[in-house]
Amino acid sequence: MLIVPEQVLTIFFTNSELVALGKLPPQLTGVMIVLDAAALVLAQALMGAGAQRTVMMLTLSMQWLLFPWLGG
């Protein structure tokens, strides 16, 4: 999705204008999947090291304080 969104979109659309308009959302999705995977790996590594409270506080603060402020 991140590298070749045109090829993925041409499976569903034949109109080149639609493919051009729909190129950005799959790229953004690809970027967010990579960032989410990195966050999951780092959180699990911290929990494995015994820092469950730190992970909990970071997760809750991001979810309830930062994300609503950003408009999510």
C-alpha positions in Angstrom: 0.0 0.0 0.0 2.8 2.4 0.8 5.0 1.7 -2.2 2.6 0.7 -5.0 -0.9 2.2 -4.3 -1.6 2.6 -8.0 -1.3 -1.1 -8.7 -3.6 -1.9 -5.8 -6.2 0.7 -6.8 -6.3 -0.4 -10.4 -7.7 -3.7 -9.2 -10.8 -1.8 -8.1 -10.9 1.2 -10.5 -10.4 1.5 -14.2 -10.7 5.3 -14.3 -7.3 6.9 -14.0 -8.7 10.0 -12.3 -10.1 7.9 -9.5 -6.8 6.1 -9.1 -5.0 9.5 -8.9 -7.5 10.7 -6.3 -7.3 7.6 -4.2 -3.5 7.4 -4.1 -2.9 9.3 -0.8 -5.2 7.3 1.6 -3.5 3.9 1.1 -0.1 5.6 1.5 -1.2 7.2 4.8 -2.5 3.8 5.9 0.8 2.2 5.0 2.7 4.7 7.1 0.4 4.3 10.1 0.7 0.5 9.9 4.4 0.8 10.1 4.2 3.2 13.1 1.6 1.1 14.9 3.7 -2.1 14.5 6.8 -0.3 15.9 4.8 1.0 18.8 3.4 -2.5 19.6 6.9 -4.0 19.5 8.4 -1.4 21.7 5.4 -1.6 24.2 5.7 -5.4 24.4 9.5 -5.1 24.9 8.9 -2.7 27.8 6.3 -5.0 29.3 8.7 -7.9 29.0 11.3 -6.0 30.8 8.9 -5.4 33.7 7.7 -1.9 33.0 4.0 -2.6 32.8 3.0 0.5 34.8 5.1 2.8 32.4 3.4 1.2 29.4 0.0 1.6 30.9 0.6 5.2 31.8 1.9 6.1 28.4 -0.9 4.3 26.6 -3.6 5.9 28.7 -2.1 9.4 28.5 -1.8 9.1 24.7 -5.3 7.8 24.3 -7.1 10.1 26.6 -5.0 13.3 26.6 -3.0 13.6 23.3 -5.3 12.0 20.7 -8.5 14.0 21.6 -6.4 17.2 21.6 -5.2 16.4 18.1 -8.7 15.9 16.9 -8.8 12.1 16.8 
